[in-house]
Each structure stands twice: as structure tokens, then as C-alpha cells.
Amino acid sequence: MGDVLAGINSSWEFDTDSVLIRFERGIRTPKLFHVLGERRVPHEALRSVELTPGTRRGTVVLRAEPRPGADPLMEAAAGQLRETSDPYRLVLPAEHEPLAAARVSELSSVLGPRAQEPADRHLVAAPAAPLQFKAYDGKVSFDGRAVSFRWFWTGASSAKWKAGDQSFPVGELQDVRWRSPEVVGGHLRLVRRGEAADRELPEPDQDPAAVVFGLGYGLVHESLPLAASVLEAVRAAGPAPVPEAAAPVSRAADPVATVRPAPADIADRIRHLGELHGAGLLTEEEFSAKKAELLAEL
């Protein structure tokens, strides 16, 4: 192989055992591609590859599909990415169709029978830690070893505020669930080891193991790479059992500060909320709900 197909927003370089995808950083390029930069996809990570007519006149689309479990980014996204932000979709000018068809044929011939089976490990690297982003109710950070939630008092519920800032070591997690900020109810939730899959979960805004997205918060290009990086680390940690006494580290568990102290003057907090509301940073519903929560703490 060794050929390069240059398309809209990205180019694919075909090697003997992998495909190197390089993403452009143009103004019209999805911001997720800016974060990804480039990704090397081994042939063994692919399930299929096809060439179809493009929706835009004079284009064709080369689309690869990764095997389930091979790419932590796509596993975390769980089918929620827009078509234009799909890192496995290459839009090409129609004149490149003969070369693209040849590459599809060559790739299809080397995929092998295991291509239809789920991968037993991640084969494509996730964005590297450290990573962080701002959710509506807190700041999320991942340093490669632990996920930290630091709550914003203007956005976090009383339940989260009283629970205190949270830190979850990778070894105590079994899954990460990401719901796109582009749909209603967007959030990121951490699932701890030993939690039953069918247990009733609290609403994300009441769960100290979750953060809530919102307008301008938890954007796809910020929250999805972090979710993928955490998922990769969780899978790499393996299914080793956690001691029964283990629990997520939080300020609430700190003997020096067993309960995070609330601000002394609730009135100041409500006054500040009023300023945010007056500046248009909080809706009437958000202001009223948060004000009610603060009054409930009196």
C-alpha cells in the first residue's frame, strides 16, 4: 500500500498493517478532529470498509467500521456522534474513486474472519491524559490515574455540594457512560465496580458520580475525549476485584474535613445567583431551582 487519500477534513495513509488518519485543523473542521490530531488504526481493529456515493454532488465516501470494543472513543460515543464528526468517514472528490476503490478492495482482503468478532481489548489509542473540561455543575479532570469532580456552587445540586468534591481511582471503576451534550439530558456518569447493572440510578444532577452537561458545557470535543481516555484506562486495569472496604475517595471521607462546609451566608450566594441571572447566564427556571435549593439549606 503506502498510498495517501486526501479528503475533506482529513487524509488517510495506508500502510501494510494499519491506516494513519490525520485530521486537519481548519475553521470548518469539527473541533473533535482538532483534539484527535491523528490516529493510527491497525487493520485488526476494523470490522469492515466500504465506498459509497457522497451526499454532496461530486463526492464519494470511504467509511470504515471499527470492531466493537476496538476503539475506546467510538465505544464511549455509542453511536451518538454526528455523521460529520465521524472519525472513520472520509469524504473524497469523485475523481479519487478509482484509487479509493482499490484501497477498499485491499483492506477488505486483509481483514480476515476475526473482523466480525468483538475485540478483546482496545486496539486504537484514546486521547492521552491529562484531560479536563467544565460541566454545568463542576469541573472534571483526569490525570491518567483518577477522575476528579470539583463542584461549582452555582450549578451543583445540594446533594452534590453536601457530598463534597469527588475523586475516583481508575481501579475502582468498571465503566463510563457518556450521553452527548447535543441531546436533552447530556451527562457523564462513572460506574463503580460491584454496582449492579440493573440498579436504579439517581438523576445525574443528584449523583455525585456524575456531572451534567448544558448549553456551552461538556461540549463533545471536550467531554468525549476524556470519557474515552477514562474508559481505556478502566479496561486496561482489568477485572481484578476491589477489596470490600474500598470506596471512591472524596473530601467527605477525609478525617480532617468530614463534611464540606457550606458558605456562611446563604444570602450572598443567592445574591450572586441573581447577578448571573441578570447577566443572562442563568435562565429563570435555573435561577428559581437553585434559589430553592439554597433556601432549603437554611
Secondary structure as GFF3:
##gff-version 3
##sequence-region A 1 298
A	DSSP	beta_strand	4	6	.	.	.	ID=ss1
A	DSSP	beta_strand	10	14	.	.	.	ID=ss2
A	DSSP	beta_strand	18	23	.	.	.	ID=ss3
A	DSSP	alpha_helix	31	36	.	.	.	ID=ss4
A	DSSP	beta_strand	38	42	.	.	.	ID=ss5
A	DSSP	three_ten_helix	43	45	.	.	.	ID=ss6
A	DSSP	beta_strand	46	53	.	.	.	ID=ss7
A	DSSP	beta_strand	59	66	.	.	.	ID=ss8
A	DSSP	alpha_helix	72	77	.	.	.	ID=ss9
A	DSSP	three_ten_helix	83	85	.	.	.	ID=ss10
A	DSSP	beta_strand	89	93	.	.	.	ID=ss11
A	DSSP	three_ten_helix	94	96	.	.	.	ID=ss12
A	DSSP	alpha_helix	97	111	.	.	.	ID=ss13
A	DSSP	three_ten_helix	113	116	.	.	.	ID=ss14
A	DSSP	beta_strand	131	134	.	.	.	ID=ss15
A	DSSP	beta_strand	138	142	.	.	.	ID=ss16
A	DSSP	beta_strand	146	151	.	.	.	ID=ss17
A	DSSP	alpha_helix	158	163	.	.	.	ID=ss18
A	DSSP	beta_strand	166	169	.	.	.	ID=ss19
A	DSSP	three_ten_helix	170	172	.	.	.	ID=ss20
A	DSSP	beta_strand	173	179	.	.	.	ID=ss21
A	DSSP	beta_strand	187	192	.	.	.	ID=ss22
A	DSSP	three_ten_helix	204	206	.	.	.	ID=ss23
A	DSSP	beta_strand	210	212	.	.	.	ID=ss24
A	DSSP	alpha_helix	220	237	.	.	.	ID=ss25
A	DSSP	beta_strand	249	250	.	.	.	ID=ss26
A	DSSP	three_ten_helix	251	253	.	.	.	ID=ss27
A	DSSP	alpha_helix	266	278	.	.	.	ID=ss28
A	DSSP	alpha_helix	284	296	.	.	.	ID=ss29
###
